[in-house]
Amino acid sequence: MPYISQSFIDDLPNQIDLVDLVNKRVPLKKTGSDYRAPCPFHGGKNSNFSVNVHKQFYHCFKCGESGGAISFIQKFDNLNFVEAIETIASEFGLAIEYDSNSKPIDPRLERYRVLSKKVGEFYIAQLRNSPAKDKAVTYAKARGISGVIAKRFELGFAPPSNKDLLLHFENSEQDILDLKTLGLIKEGQYGDYDFFRDRLMFPIHNAKGDIIAFGGRAFERDIKAKYLNSSESTIFSKSRELYGLHHARKYSRSINHILVVEGYMDVVALHQAGITNVVATLGTATTSEHLQILMRTTNVVVFCFDGDEAGRAAAWKALKITLPMIKAGITFKFLFLPDGEDPDTLVKKESTKAFEQRIDKAQPLSKFLFDHIKSEVDFDTIEGKTLFLEKVAVLIKSINYEIYQQQLIEGLAQIVGQSIEQVLLIFNDKQSQSQGSSQVQEQPPVYFDIESEYAENRDMDFSEFSEYSQVETTPVVMRANIKALMAKMITLVLNYPVLADATVEVRVRNIENSQVLLELIRSAQIDVDTSQADLIKPFQSQQGIFNRLNQLCTLEPFLSESQAREEFLFILNTIEKQQSGEKLKTSIHQAHTLEEQQKIMQGILKNKLKS
């Protein structure tokens, strides 16, 4: 995965017109030497928002929002840093420059995205022109989908024949091979055939708006598989994609919350009703990757489920995934619909306003947690309350956000009618039981022992982590220790890509033999939502390194993000100090005269006095 050249980023303001960029989104009026408009970020009617042509800078004199082109696109279009740069470059016809030291882009990825777009165009054409289109058109109308919304989501139709898509691309052998890779064409006993047949087609877009996969909805009610998704591929992973996220960012003026629903039609129907800040998981339970994406998009996540037993079971799974992810500034809520209703049917039966009121009144996570456990025990008995306390304590201890954890403990004390001190005794007892006979770790937290980890891999060639290995004068024990520390840092980056930032990159760049870690950090900065598989993929050609990285991927540290950052920086500081000490020892050892050694020692003393 390449990263964008810093020189390109620095020069971008010189290649574009900020007024033109902003004016496409917010109509500006010339006022003196600047351009003015009502602020798109806090609203209002007064023209507090100013764009300075010469400085290529915007500022709101009311709410204080300010910045340059990249900042504006990030905030207005709800995009991350790289997506914002790509959007600006596309609008002004600029070719993005990538750093020459980065790994080349896998040519297949762009080929797959281009082909997926062509497949989407094929399905759209079939919805317009296929002799069998009537059932698709009738179904869409019956579900209340307008032409505008169908166009917004690029809905299409897969004809009932086995080979319509296959025949459309039959002149390109490469396209056929790629369609098989993407799971759109399958190999059967009697030859190749289309995977999607006789279905309303929903293209699945990534955050940038590229089509990366498809979902198909059957028309018959009694069919076994009502919904089908195309296979996972190098450009599509169900655990990392949310249907409708691109549309939520594009069509929502502000995203003060995100509603998470269960199906394509729910997303489409809510857009039809004017509710655009909505996404759906792709036939899979909510994952931690989904939550990380949502938490970077909004501060309030509302899970929406059917009110039946299956819906509540799915909601409970989502809650348990959510607990370790909770952090300051993020709120999670749960909305349960009446039995037999889903967002699609309910928003039509009621109204947009009534449905939005339901969202506003959604249960806080804490209420759902307590109510759900209560329903599982006989709360009116001593035994039931005891079991209630024990079950809740187990869940609360999985929370890493200490303030929220403390609030839940206080709420738990009120529910059971006991003091906070009494509840804390039970809570602490549960924690000590879960720890068992495990040894108490020193701070900062360590998730595997450095020396034992090195000992277990004594036969492995850790030098493969550097493509530019040099002859070292460091003692063997010290080299082994640094290599083990380096392996630990790599594990942390693989599990927490959010640790990678420009400051860390500069510091790691100064560490000897850190090329692999450095490249992982650079890749992680491009997309903090990237998977471990994508991070290590560029090293496939270097089998030794790739195998070792695969091993490090399996070492799950189970730390909170703040703990992981503390651990990473502690190790980084340790390596820097060790290397600095070794360099000083080497310089003293290499001094030819006693006078040179004394000068070096004087320099060390001066530095200590300054610090």
GIQUIPE-V343610 format. One line per field, one symbol per residue. ss: DSSP state (@ for helix, = for strand, . for the rest). phi: phi as a letter, one per 30 degrees, with the letter a starting at -180 (. if undefined). psi: psi as a letter, one per 20 degrees, with the letter a starting at -180 (. if undefined). A space follows every 50 residues. Layout:
ss->???
phi->???
psi->???
This chain:
ss->...=.@@@@@@@@@@..@@@@@@.....===..====...........== ==....====.....==.@@@@@@@@....@@@@@@@@@@@......=.. ......@@@@@@@@@@@@@@@@@@@@@@@....@@@@@@@@@....@@@@ @@...===.....@@@@@....@@@@@@@@@...====..====....== =====.....========........===...=..=......=.@@@@@@ @......====..@@@@@@@@@.....===.......@@@@@@@@@@..= ======..@@@@@@@@@@@@@@@.......=======.....@@@@@@@. .@@@@@@@@@..==@@@@@@@@@@@......@@@@@@@@@@@@@@@.... .@@@@@@@@@@@@@@@...@@@@@@@@@@@@@@@@..............@ @@@@@@.....@@@@..........@@@@@@@@@@@@@@@@@@@@.@@@. .@@@@@@@@.....@@@@@@@@@@@@.....@@@@@@.....@@@@@@@@ @@@.......@@@@@@@@@@@@@@@@@@@@@@@@@@@@@@...@@@@@@@ @@@@@@@@@@.
phi->.dbdeddddddeedcbcdddddddcbecbdbidccbadddccijcdddcb ccdddhbcacdccidalcdddddeddchcdeddddddddddcicddccdd dddddddddddddddddddedddddddccdecdedddddddddiddddde dechdbbcddddbddeddcddcddddddddddidbccbdcjdaddcbhbd ccdccdddjddbabbbcdcddcddcdcbcdddbdcbbddccbdjdedddd ccdbcdabccccbedddddddedjccdbbbdcibddcddeddddddcacb ccdcbdddddddddddddddddedcdbeicbcbbccdeeicbeedddddc adddddddddceddedddeddddedcbdddcddddddeeddddddddddc ddddeddddddddddcibdddddddddddddddddhcdddcddddbcadd ddddddceddcddddbdbebdccdeeddddddddddddddedddcbeddd bdddedddedddhcddedddddddddbdddddeddcedcedceddddddd dddddddhcdddddddddddddddddddddddddddddddddbddddddd ddddddddddd
psi->orqpphhgghighiirohgggghhhopqppocirpqrqpihibrhqmipp poghilqqppigiipraagggghgggjlqrgghgghgggghjkqoppqpi irqqpohhghghggghghgghghghhhhiphjighggggghhjkorhghh hgjlqaporiqikggghhjhiohgggghhghijhpqprhkaqqpgpplqp poqpqahijqpiaqqppqhqhjqgngqqqrqqaijpohiiqppigghghh jpgqnirppoairghggghhghijoimqrqqmjrrprhgghggghihrio poppqqiaghghghhhghghhhgiiprpippprpppqqpjqrhghhhhhd rgghhhhgghjqpqgggggghghgiirniiqggghghgggghhgghiipi ohghghghgghggggikrqhgghhggghghghghhcjqqpqqqrqpiqpg ghhghhkhiqniiiipilprpqjqqgggggghghgghghggghhhmhihp rhggggghhipqlkgggghgggghhgoijqrgghgihijhingggggghg ghhinohlqrghgggggghggggggggghgghhggghghiphrhggghgg hhhggghghg.
